[in-house]
Amino acid sequence: MSPVFSHGSLRLYLLSLLAESPKHGYELMQALSDRFGGTYSPSAGTIYPRLAKLEEEGLVTKTTDGRKTVYAITDAGRAELASRQAELDAIEEEVTDSVRRLADEVRAGVNDAMRTLRAELASAAREAKRSGSRVEPRQEARDTGRDARAAGAAAVREAEAALNEFRQQLRTDLRYQAARGALPADVVPLLTRELDRVRRAVSEALARR
């Protein structure tokens, strides 16, 4: 997967998240995941060393709340953000580009998996055709039933992959627009209506079989 943040950008972005409110490490990881629509989830090994560096520089403080360590920005940290606002704006643009790029990579991965599945099914079909003349009638009937079930299962997997791809792409688009405060009020009703329409159309198609 392509790098998400350029060198030094993640550290400043973490500082901007803490400027919104104090957070513990998991909340920071979740906030980053949400900003990327679930396409990027940083590890603890990525987050905590940078938090330790920010603390060392006096830009954040940490306190213990039960079993959690909560990080908060300091006045020096806010001054750092103010002095580097232009860099932070550029990072926001990087995040936008990264969300789009990661979504494209996820989509490409799903498409590759679908192509591989179709190639495997085609190969299995050719093999079955070559050996069909040597199969006894009873065995052939069993094989036909088994092939039909396998084809049905493969179709279900293909449908599920298409649904997952649709869900991931739409989720990324919705979260991106929501983060910009630009999610129209009629989007959710529209989505509900269209999903219901598609569901009924698919159910009618299945009923005709």
Secondary structure, DSSP 8 states (H G I E B T S, - for coil): ---SS-TTHHHHHHHHHHHHS-EEHHHHHHHHHHHTTTS----HHHHHHHHHHHHHTTSEEEEEETTEEEEEE-HHHHHHHHHTHHHHHHHHHHHHHHHHHHHHHHHHHHHHHHHHHHHHHHHHHHHHHHHGGGS-HHHHHHHHHHHHHHHHHHHHHHHHHHHHHHHHHHHHHHHHHHHTT---TTHHHHHHHHHHHHHHHHHHHHHT-
